Amino acid sequence: MTDLFNLAMPWWEFILRAVVVYTVVLGMVRLSGKRALGQITPFDVLLIVLLGNAVQNALLGQDTSLGGGLLLAATLILLNYGVGWLTTRSRRIETLVEGEPVLIARDGQLLPSVLKRELVTQADLEAAMRQQGCLRIEDVALALLEINGHITIVPKSAGDAAKT
């Protein structure tokens, strides 16, 4: 019971470890693309569980104390709050952390290289089109991959469709 609050390393090392792990994992998640964040699949859940387990030792080291775990939890929550606070106050940081929407189709023309780069399948795009009442790519004025991973479809107006 005496080890419950005895830290195995200095308090500042917990905070430093949390900052480094948070920053590196955030960077990895950003590099993995928007689709990884937009629609949770069983593979994504597995990745999240394994990722948490993988970084546990990097965060805790040899510490198993209650105090160490609580200090890490508080640090991670404060980091997350801080990043949220910064992104609401700086467009540059918001773009760095969250990214920007990406154009994947325009005026009935698909951008295949963008789909590949953003890891969007044809099936994902077609499902989004159907949800917006577009049955053919020719019916799409704009298709955007949003920062949250969802696909927004802007259909051509009735007047535009008559011209094509």
Wavefront OBJ file of the C-alpha trace (Angstrom):
o trace
v 0.000 0.000 0.000
v 2.937 2.359 0.579
v 3.919 2.096 -3.118
v 0.499 3.382 -4.163
v 1.694 6.999 -4.267
v 5.492 6.574 -4.533
v 6.608 7.620 -8.008
v 9.340 5.563 -9.691
v 10.714 8.656 -11.452
v 10.552 12.427 -10.919
v 7.138 14.057 -11.562
v 8.518 16.178 -14.389
v 9.595 13.052 -16.294
v 5.960 11.883 -16.417
v 4.963 15.214 -17.914
v 7.843 15.187 -20.410
v 7.000 11.624 -21.484
v 3.330 12.545 -21.909
v 4.153 15.611 -24.021
v 6.528 13.666 -26.277
v 4.200 10.676 -26.729
v 1.151 12.917 -27.312
v 2.981 14.994 -29.908
v 4.456 12.027 -31.777
v 1.192 10.035 -31.790
v -0.763 13.122 -32.910
v 1.712 13.541 -35.779
v 1.377 9.873 -36.747
v -2.416 10.085 -36.702
v -2.323 13.219 -38.890
v 0.006 11.495 -41.361
v -2.255 8.438 -41.533
v -4.904 10.476 -43.353
v -8.440 11.685 -42.863
v -10.205 8.436 -43.679
v -8.535 6.766 -40.720
v -10.341 9.200 -38.447
v -13.631 9.635 -40.281
v -15.179 6.191 -40.142
v -14.333 3.798 -37.331
v -14.039 0.208 -38.528
v -13.184 -2.899 -36.467
v -9.598 -2.493 -37.699
v -9.528 1.095 -36.373
v -10.771 -0.044 -32.946
v -8.057 -2.688 -32.885
v -5.468 -0.072 -33.847
v -6.614 2.247 -31.050
v -6.420 -0.524 -28.435
v -3.002 -1.678 -29.628
v -1.724 1.889 -29.891
v -2.722 2.539 -26.285
v -0.944 -0.593 -25.186
v 2.117 0.219 -27.303
v 2.660 3.650 -25.772
v 1.887 2.598 -22.199
v 5.493 1.766 -21.346
v 6.734 4.926 -23.041
v 4.429 6.895 -20.755
v 4.806 5.009 -17.483
v 8.275 3.509 -17.706
v 8.580 1.231 -14.679
v 6.078 3.176 -12.597
v 2.904 1.418 -11.465
v 1.805 3.905 -8.839
v -1.631 5.458 -8.677
v -0.054 8.908 -8.510
v 1.957 8.335 -11.681
v -1.095 7.164 -13.613
v -3.183 10.100 -12.390
v -0.407 12.574 -13.210
v -0.183 11.152 -16.739
v -3.960 11.252 -17.185
v -4.079 14.879 -16.023
v -1.188 15.817 -18.319
v -2.782 14.174 -21.364
v -6.140 15.817 -20.663
v -4.465 19.217 -20.252
v -2.481 18.701 -23.473
v -5.660 17.803 -25.338
v -7.443 20.841 -23.904
v -4.468 23.041 -24.799
v -4.388 21.818 -28.384
v -8.140 22.432 -28.663
v -7.756 25.900 -27.177
v -4.919 26.753 -29.584
v -6.767 25.467 -32.651
v -9.746 27.708 -31.896
v -7.474 30.744 -31.700
v -5.045 30.170 -34.556
v -5.987 29.217 -38.104
v -2.401 28.128 -38.763
v -2.378 25.707 -35.803
v -5.878 24.489 -36.695
v -4.693 23.646 -40.210
v -1.548 21.968 -38.866
v -3.435 19.831 -36.335
v -6.719 19.165 -38.133
v -5.897 19.679 -41.814
v -8.141 21.149 -44.505
v -10.911 19.720 -46.692
v -9.649 18.082 -49.878
v -11.363 18.266 -53.270
v -11.891 14.737 -54.657
v -14.255 15.513 -57.574
v -15.359 18.621 -59.483
v -17.860 19.168 -62.261
v -18.511 15.460 -62.747
v -14.802 14.621 -62.950
v -13.236 12.321 -60.388
v -9.687 13.065 -59.171
v -8.276 9.503 -58.912
v -4.814 10.514 -57.692
v -6.379 12.436 -54.809
v -8.589 9.460 -53.925
v -5.500 7.247 -53.763
v -3.494 9.748 -51.732
v -6.331 10.218 -49.238
v -7.140 6.468 -49.085
v -10.727 6.974 -50.222
v -12.258 4.033 -52.067
v -14.604 4.319 -55.004
v -17.213 2.538 -52.844
v -16.913 5.221 -50.125
v -17.426 7.976 -52.678
v -20.376 6.206 -54.292
v -22.044 5.692 -50.905
v -21.688 9.412 -50.151
v -23.086 10.239 -53.596
v -26.130 8.014 -53.026
v -26.777 9.675 -49.661
v -26.975 13.018 -51.483
v -29.144 11.685 -54.316
v -26.384 11.586 -56.936
v -26.395 8.340 -58.865
v -23.615 9.222 -61.312
v -20.361 11.122 -60.946
v -21.653 13.413 -63.687
v -24.317 14.629 -61.188
v -21.632 15.944 -58.794
v -20.613 19.601 -58.793
v -18.142 19.123 -55.917
v -17.059 16.254 -53.688
v -14.969 17.141 -50.652
v -13.206 14.968 -48.121
v -13.820 16.899 -44.913
v -11.308 17.165 -42.073
v -13.338 14.677 -40.036
v -13.104 12.075 -42.832
v -16.664 12.379 -44.097
v -17.371 13.024 -47.756
v -19.561 15.989 -48.656
v -21.269 15.927 -52.033
v -22.584 19.103 -53.659
v -24.922 18.008 -56.467
v -25.189 19.917 -59.709
v -28.314 22.030 -59.892
v -31.137 21.056 -62.267
v -30.044 23.847 -64.632
v -26.452 22.578 -64.679
v -27.602 19.023 -65.381
v -29.652 20.184 -68.380
v -26.540 21.801 -69.905
v -24.505 18.581 -69.852
l 1 2 3 4 5 6 7 8 9 10 11 12 13 14 15 16 17 18 19 20 21 22 23 24 25 26 27 28 29 30 31 32 33 34 35 36 37 38 39 40 41 42 43 44 45 46 47 48 49 50 51 52 53 54 55 56 57 58 59 60 61 62 63 64 65 66 67 68 69 70 71 72 73 74 75 76 77 78 79 80 81 82 83 84 85 86 87 88 89 90 91 92 93 94 95 96 97 98 99 100 101 102 103 104 105 106 107 108 109 110 111 112 113 114 115 116 117 118 119 120 121 122 123 124 125 126 127 128 129 130 131 132 133 134 135 136 137 138 139 140 141 142 143 144 145 146 147 148 149 150 151 152 153 154 155 156 157 158 159 160 161 162 163 164
